[in-house]
Amino acid sequence: MPLHPQARAYLARYAPDAEADLDSIGPDEIRERRAAPDPLAIQRGPLTKLPFVRDEQAEGVPIRIYRADPGDGALPVAVFFHGGGWVYGSVKRSDALCRDLAIRTRAVVVSVDYRLAPEHPFPAAADDAWTVVRDLFARPAFYQCNGGVAVVGESAGGNLAAVAAWRARDAGLALRHQVLICPALDLAMDTPSYREYAKGHGLRAAEMAWCATTYAEGADPADPLLSPLRLPDVAGLPPATVVTAECDVLRDEGERYAERLAGAGVAAEARRFDGMIHGFFGLPGLFDQATEARDYVAERLREFL
């Protein structure tokens, strides 16, 4: 179907400059962009007051822990990895989303402030993601965890969640679920959705390539730590929920990953949101389907946790 009217309105107001010279962006400008006020802060939703929000560390990796349940009993835990192309994004920018997920799921949400490129290229972000998951299994009482653990990631964070899921499998740690939201899963960038939505739909193919190059810094793009779709064996991975947006360059790789998982006997379900663009999930103030997608993700997490 064509772009949803809300997606068209968003692109008319917020779409990035298609003529921007990405190769000219240096570390100083990247830092300036990170420090700039978020023009979409209001559209990300309210910062709902919760009984428990605290900044901590997991083996040196900064995290923020959210709990909507006012009690002190153990709960399932969902570890969240923000998006931003491994270059941008933060716990602060994901604050409203994580509060909302804690309310919807009634799980403890642990948001990970992993290291960003270019200051910290691959595999820094993937290693930080794995460090937090490993620490959660090592110290469940610290997180008030009842043993049920899921990973959740959006965009580049979906990449980190998928990587953490297979590293957990290989380490014998039993995740109960993985939620991948518009995930970046293959740095080959050669799918039909990359060609169809390369320009004019928010996340441009050229922008995604720049982010991937900045993060990978010369590493083999076929390395499953970069491209989990290239993982030789996906059997035994945790059950998965994959959310995709129809008009997104990353759509096909997310759906192909769900198909690979299902073909290997993993309980995997993919849901495409028609007419949507990359990043819609984080903007409930602009996209009605963001709320629908969050309801879906929360239902799936409650089912498996």
C-alpha positions, -999 to 999 in steps of 0.1 A, spaced: 0 0 0 12 36 -3 26 56 25 2 61 54 -10 97 56 7 101 90 40 89 74 36 115 46 30 142 72 60 132 92 83 131 61 70 165 50 80 180 83 109 160 96 126 142 67 164 146 66 181 166 39 185 141 10 214 161 -3 234 160 29 270 149 24 273 121 49 310 115 42 317 151 54 303 144 89 332 141 113 334 132 150 329 168 162 296 172 142 285 138 154 290 149 190 272 182 184 242 163 169 241 140 200 241 170 223 214 189 204 179 190 218 156 163 205 131 179 181 108 149 185 109 147 223 72 155 228 62 130 201 80 102 219 54 101 246 51 113 282 77 105 308 53 87 330 62 86 367 72 51 378 78 38 413 114 28 404 138 44 379 175 42 387 208 45 368 232 17 375 261 -2 359 265 -37 346 302 -45 347 309 -9 338 282 -6 311 257 22 321 221 10 323 188 25 335 164 2 353 126 8 351 100 -9 372 63 -1 371 52 -26 397 52 -9 431 61 -42 450 95 -56 456 89 -91 443 109 -107 415 97 -101 379 107 -109 344 132 -86 328 133 -71 293 167 -58 283 163 -29 258 188 -17 232 180 17 216 183 25 179 204 52 162 226 34 137 253 25 164 263 62 162 234 81 178 207 74 203 208 70 241 191 59 272 178 94 277 162 96 242 146 62 248 133 71 283 96 76 274 96 43 254 111 23 282 87 37 308 59 27 285 72 -8 280 76 -13 317 39 -3 322 26 -24 293 46 -56 301 48 -53 340 84 -65 336 115 -48 348 130 -29 318 168 -25 316 179 1 291 215 -2 279 237 29 272 261 10 250 292 26 235 288 44 202 308 47 170 330 63 157 347 67 191 340 30 199 337 10 167 326 -26 163 325 -48 183 321 -24 213 283 -21 211 278 -58 206 301 -65 235 283 -41 258 250 -57 249 263 -91 257 279 -78 290 246 -66 303 227 -99 294 255 -119 310 254 -98 341 217 -102 344 220 -140 345 249 -137 370 231 -113 394 194 -119 391 187 -106 426 203 -73 418 177 -68 389 149 -84 409 146 -109 381 126 -141 385 145 -159 358 125 -148 328 147 -127 305 141 -112 271 160 -89 248 143 -61 229 159 -39 203 150 -13 177 169 -7 145 206 -9 154 194 -20 188 176 -49 171 209 -59 156 224 -60 191 195 -79 205 197 -106 179 235 -109 184 230 -111 222 204 -138 217 227 -161 198 256 -154 221 234 -163 250 223 -195 233 260 -205 227 268 -198 263 239 -219 276 219 -190 289 182 -195 282 165 -163 270 128 -167 268 122 -142 240 137 -118 215 119 -88 201 134 -72 170 118 -39 159 127 -28 124 161 -45 129 193 -41 109 204 -77 104 225 -78 72 251 -53 62 249 -66 26 220 -41 20 210 -58 -12 173 -66 -6 144 -54 -27 133 -31 1 167 -14 0 161 -6 -37 124 3 -34 127 27 -4 163 40 -9 151 76 -8 121 96 3 110 73 31 129 87 61 159 63 66 178 64 34 199 36 20 229 59 19 224 69 55 222 33 67 253 25 47 271 54 64 261 43 98 271 7 91 305 17 77 311 41 107 304 12 131 320 -16 113 353 3 106 365 -22 80 353 -54 97 339 -82 75 302 -73 69 294 -110 68 305 -115 104 274 -127 123 284 -102 150 276 -75 125 250 -94 103 231 -119 124 211 -129 93 244 -146 82 246 -168 114 252 -203 100 230 -221 125 199 -204 140 184 -236 156 179 -233 193 176 -195 194 149 -181 216 114 -175 203 112 -143 184 88 -114 175 99 -93 145 82 -60 138 87 -44 104 75 -13 86 64 -17 50 82 14 37 116 8 53 149 -3 37 153 -28 66 120 -45 61 131 -75 41 160 -85 63 138 -86 94 112 -107 76 138 -130 62 153 -135 97 119 -145 110 115 -170 81 149 -185 88 141 -189 125 108 -205 118 124 -228 92 148 -240 119 120 -248 143 121 -216 164 88 -201 174 90 -169 154 63 -144 143 67 -114 121 42 -86 117 44 -59 91 28 -25 97 15 -13 63 23 22 52 48 28 80 83 40 79 114 33 99 113 47 135 75 48 138 75 25 169 92 52 190 68 81 180 33 74 194 26 112 192 28 110 154 18 74 145 -13 56 156 3 23 146 31 29 172 5 22 199 -8 -8 181 28 -21 176 35 -16 213 4 -34 223 15 -63 201 50 -64 215 38 -62 251 13 -90 245 41 -112 230 65 -105 259 38 -112 285 31 -145 267 67 -157 267 79 -142 300 
